[in-house]
Amino acid sequence: MNYYFITGSSKGLGKAIAELLLQAENNFVFGYARSSSITHKRYYHKHIDFANIEAVQKIKFPALKDAKKVVLMNNAGVVGEIKHAGNLTNQKVIDCYTINLIVPTILANEFIKTYQNTTIEKSIINISSGAAQSAIDGWSVYCATKAGLDMFSRVLQEESNINKTNIKVLSIAPGIIDTEMQQHIRSADSSNFSNINRFVEYKKNGDLASAIDTAQKILRFINEPQLSQNVVCSVRDLKK
Ligand SMILES: NC(=O)c1ccc[n+]([C@@H]2O[C@H](COP(=O)([O-])OP(=O)(O)OC[C@H]3O[C@@H](n4cnc5c(N)ncnc54)[C@H](OP(=O)(O)O)[C@@H]3O)[C@@H](O)[C@H]2O)c1
């Protein structure tokens, strides 16, 4: 069996990825989010709020006797409060760093600890953003968390190479997707976010990809490892 651990599997991109994976008999998905929306015999849901770091530290990965492949997909993420620094709420800053960067770090650490000495095929897929490379006003915390996730991923791959643990690590920018996250972005106040019209236009012009199309592209990165030689990559790197 192939086992996938997917955070943020209740909606948007994470749900689309989980549902695609569940179409294959040899895949089992463990999902993590505050809410759940998938019912399937090969799906197990853990209700958890990732802002609750004590609860996150209790997450353990199971010993899996029949596993051929294990994949950790750190997908859950929030844009957080869209405001310029100086007007941010401290607790919202803490929550955004926690959900987007600290949780993926803790889960990756636990995943590596559990599986590093096994011969199972192992991948860690972190869902990043173009915002990791681009300074967008109102998104200082989001941009910083995704830039941090990219660098964390690069170091993980370096360490796996040194330790010969054979873990494939990718930090993938998924492009712009028609999910609740984009609704939240469009609902921002223009005084806190000078780019708002660009995001309103994306929706109006039909420029947002569907979650299912994006999920298919993300799965190609897992199933065709030759597609990306770089840890930090984007669905936009796919030629076809
Ligand atoms: N949409 C885009 O255009 C876009 C662009 C670039 C990058 N991304 C990245 O793609 C990933 C998926 O985004 P999306 O667009 O699919 O977002 P989404 O539709 O808002 O879904 C976010 C997922 O994260 C989970 N989540 C959020 N806060 C959580 C918390 N406190 N505890 C546990 N789970 C939590 C949500 O579950 P619950 O609410 O049930 O807890 C949900 O399943 C994110 O990492 C995002 O940064 C998205």
The ligand as a Gaussian input file, in Angstrom:
#p B3LYP/6-31G(d) Opt

LIG

0 1
 N       -5.558000      29.003000      -3.396000
 C       -4.488000      29.537000      -3.952000
 O       -4.595000      30.328000      -4.906000
 C       -3.117000      29.189000      -3.440000
 C       -2.020000      29.808000      -4.057000
 C       -0.745000      29.492000      -3.615000
 C       -0.576000      28.603000      -2.575000
 N       -1.665000      28.025000      -1.995000
 C       -1.410000      27.085000      -0.893000
 O       -2.128000      25.882000      -1.123000
 C       -2.454000      25.256000       0.133000
 C       -3.929000      24.893000       0.140000
 O       -4.684000      26.096000       0.021000
 P       -6.213000      26.123000      -0.446000
 O       -6.316000      27.197000      -1.438000
 O       -6.677000      24.761000      -0.754000
 O       -6.877000      26.664000       0.903000
 P       -8.310000      26.399000       1.561000
 O       -9.313000      26.012000       0.540000
 O       -8.558000      27.576000       2.424000
 O       -8.029000      25.095000       2.467000
 C       -7.123000      25.171000       3.529000
 C       -7.063000      23.835000       4.254000
 O       -6.211000      24.018000       5.403000
 C       -6.925000      23.627000       6.564000
 N       -6.622000      24.489000       7.700000
 C       -6.644000      25.843000       7.739000
 N       -6.434000      26.263000       8.994000
 C       -6.276000      25.142000       9.761000
 C       -6.058000      24.926000      11.138000
 N       -5.984000      25.940000      12.025000
 N       -5.948000      23.651000      11.574000
 C       -6.061000      22.616000      10.726000
 N       -6.274000      22.766000       9.407000
 C       -6.397000      24.019000       8.941000
 C       -8.417000      23.794000       6.206000
 O       -9.203000      22.900000       6.986000
 P      -10.255000      23.335000       8.126000
 O      -10.739000      24.710000       7.806000
 O      -11.295000      22.249000       8.047000
 O       -9.471000      23.260000       9.390000
 C       -8.415000      23.371000       4.737000
 O       -8.548000      21.982000       4.635000
 C       -2.068000      26.278000       1.216000
 O       -0.837000      25.906000       1.781000
 C       -1.909000      27.571000       0.439000
 O       -1.001000      28.455000       1.066000
 C       -2.927000      28.300000      -2.393000

